[in-house]
Amino acid sequence: MTYPLFDLSGRRALVTGSSQGIGLALAKGLAEHGASVVLNGRDAGKLAAAAREFIAAGHSVATADFDVTDAQAVERGVGKIEDDVGAIDILINNAGMQFRTPLEDFPAERWEQLLKTNISSVFYVGQAVARHMIKRGSGKIINIASVQSELARPGIAPYTATKGAVKNLTRGMCADWAKYGLQINAIAPGYFKTPLNQALVDSTEFSSWLEKRTPAARWGDVDELVGAAVFLAGKASSFVNGHTLYVDGGITTCL
């Protein structure tokens, strides 16, 4: 039995930062719903290893090892996918990083790195892909925001700033590109068990705080983000635009 509103057959998705963690989980989820997937990252070896998992499962997959923080590399990389692999129908801007330290001690170089990785990459890849989508009159862009688009906690102020920017850039992309037939939305994950969060997962103190703070009383598993991605990537969300969907166990609902 197929469900047309959530069927991604015949669609191609580029997922940035998809050799591990949330990006890999989302790429697998789209593939399981019929999409052909292009994995992206800077480490060709890790991408190749991830691609083998898709091939073993019978999914269509390609890899593109370009740096999403380099505007020229993005233009070349997206162009090569469009020319050699095929049209990009779905983009998930997932690449991101975290660095934790008190704001008064936050190194300037880390600030610049966070800006490039978490927000400039969304602009670079989003713009490069949208130029092709606009010509075709359709396309889905999903940016990965965060509960930190709404909340803050000590030690991650610059990360919070970048994820707030992702939320508003999503709105701006909608304002400019919806008229061309594109839907641009964001997913804002709560606290998920990923390599990025491993230090927090391993902290008994933090995990205890999180369980008390979150109505669902637990960490999220990355597979629980797949449904949101499939919804925003498919026909079911044809009139959803500029929206940020929080998948956070309820943490943003209460103080």
N, C-alpha and C positions, 0 to 999 in steps of 0.2 A: 504494500500500500504506500502511495506517495502523497505528500501534502504540498500542493503547488505553492502555497504561500511561503513555505520554508525550503523549497527545493532550489538548490543552487547549481543544478546540472547545466553544463554549457557556459558557466561563468568562470572567470579567472580572477584569483585574488592574490595580491601582493601583500605580504605581512612583514613589516620591518621588525628587526630584532627577534627573529623567530627560530633561533637555533636552540633555545631553551626557555623554560619558565612560561609566563603567560602567553608570549607570542607563539611558542610551539604548540601549546594547548589550543589556542584559537585557530591556528592553521590546521591542526588535526580535525578540529570540530567542523570547520568549513569543508574540508575534504570529505568527511564522513557524510555530509549533506550534498555531495555531488560536485563541489567546486574543484577546478584545477588550481593548484597552489604554487606560488613562487615564494620560496623562503629567502630571507635577506639577513645579512649580518656581515661582519668584517672578517670573521675567521672561516676561511674556505673549508678547513678540515671539519669543524663543528657542523657547518651546513651540510657537508657531504654525509656525515654520520646521521644527521636528522633526516636527510632525504632518503636514506636507505630504509628507515622505518616506514615512510610513506609508500615506497616501492613494494616493500614486503607486504603491506596491507592492500596493495592493488590500487593505490591512488595515483593520480597524475600529479607530478611534481617537477619543478625546476628550481635552480638556485641562482642567486644574484649577490655576489660578495662586494658590494660597494658601501662606502662610508656615508651614512645619512646626514652627517654634520658638515659635509663638504658639498656646497651647492653645485659645483661643476661635476663632481662625481655622481651626484644624484641625477643631473640632466643626462649624463652619458648612460648611467645604469638604467633609468626608466626608458630611455630611447631604445636601448638594446633589447629590453624585454618586449617592448611594443613591436620592434622590427623582427626579432628572432624567435620569440616565444608566442606572442599574440597580444591582443588588446587586454588591458587591465580593466576589469569591470568593477572590482572591489578593492579598496585599499584599506588596510588597517595600519595606522600609524602607532606602533607599539614601542619602538625603541626608546629606552629611557635608562636613567641611572639615579642613584641616591648617594649622598654623602652626609654623614651625621656628625655634627660638632656644634658647640655653643655658638650662637650668632656672632658674639664679640670676637671669637677666635677663627671665624670662617675664612679660609684662605681665598684671596681674590681669584687665583687660578682655578680653584674648584667652582667658584661662582660662575666663571666664564664657561667652564666645561658643562655645568648643569644647564645653563642657558642654551648652549649649542645642541646638547643631546636631547633635552626634554621639550624644547619649544622651537628652536630654529629648524630642527629636523622635520617637525610637523609642517612647518611652512614650506621648506624646500621640497619635500616629497609630495605634499598635498598639492602644491602649485604645479609641479612637473607632471603629475598624473592628471590633475584636473584639466590641463590644457588639451590633453587627448580626449578625456571624457566629454568636454564641452563640444568638441567637433562632432562627437557621436550622439550628443543629446541625452546622455544618461550616464549614471555612475553612482557608486556608493562609497563614501569615505567615512571611516570610523576611527576617531581619535581616542587614544587611551588617556583619560584624565585620572582622577583619584579622589578619594574622600578628602584628600588635602586640597582639592579645589574649593572645598567649603570649610574645612577645619584646619586647625594648626595645633602643634604640640612642640615642646622645647627641642632644639637641636636640629630642626629641619626647615627653618624659615625659607631658605632659598628654594628648596624643593617645592614647598607650598606655593611660592610665588610662580614657579614654572607651571605647576598644575592648574593654578588659577588662570594663568594665561592660556593654557590649552582649552579650558572651558570657554573662554571668551573668543579665542580664535575660531573655535567650532561655530559659534554664533555668527562670527564675521564671515566665515566661509559660506554659511547658509545664506546670509544676506546678499552676498555677491553671486553665488553660483546656483542657487535653487531655480532661478529663472531659466537656466540651461538644462534643467531636467536632472540635476544632481541632488542626492540626499546626503547631508553631512551631519553626523551625530557623534556623540562621545559616549564611551562607557567609563564609569568611574568606579573602579574596584575598591573595596574596603581592604581589610588586612588578609592577605592570602599567603599561603605557604609557598614561597618562591625562593630561588637563590638570592634575590635582592634583599629578602627579609630574613634570611637564615639566622643572622645574629639575634634578631628579635624572637624568632621561633624558639631558639635555644635558651632564651632567657626566661627562667621560671617566673621572675618578678613581672616582666612585661606581659607574658602570656596570661598570668593571673589577672593583671589589670585589664587586658583586652577582653577576657571572658566576662568580667564584671561590667565593662563599659558597653559591650555589644549585646543588644537584645537577643540575638541568636546564641550568644554565650560560647562562641568558638571562633577559630580561624576558618577562613574559607579555603576550599580546594579549587585549584585553577580550572578544573573541568566545569565548575559551576558558573563560569563566565561564558561558556560556549553558547548557551541558549540566547543570551542577550546579543551576542555577535551574529548568530544565524538570523535572528529577528531583524536586526538592523541591516543585514546584508541582503535580505530577500524581499520578495514582493509584499510581505506582511507590513512593512514599514514604509509603503510608498508615499504616505502623506505625513511622515514623521521627519521633521527637519529642524536642525539647530538645537536639538535636545541632548541633555546629559542624563544618562540612565545610571543611577547608582545601584551597584550590586555589592552590598556592604553589610548584610546581616542586620540592617536597621540602625547602624551606628550613627548615621546622620539624622535620625529622627528624634533623638533625645539628648539632653545635656549631661 
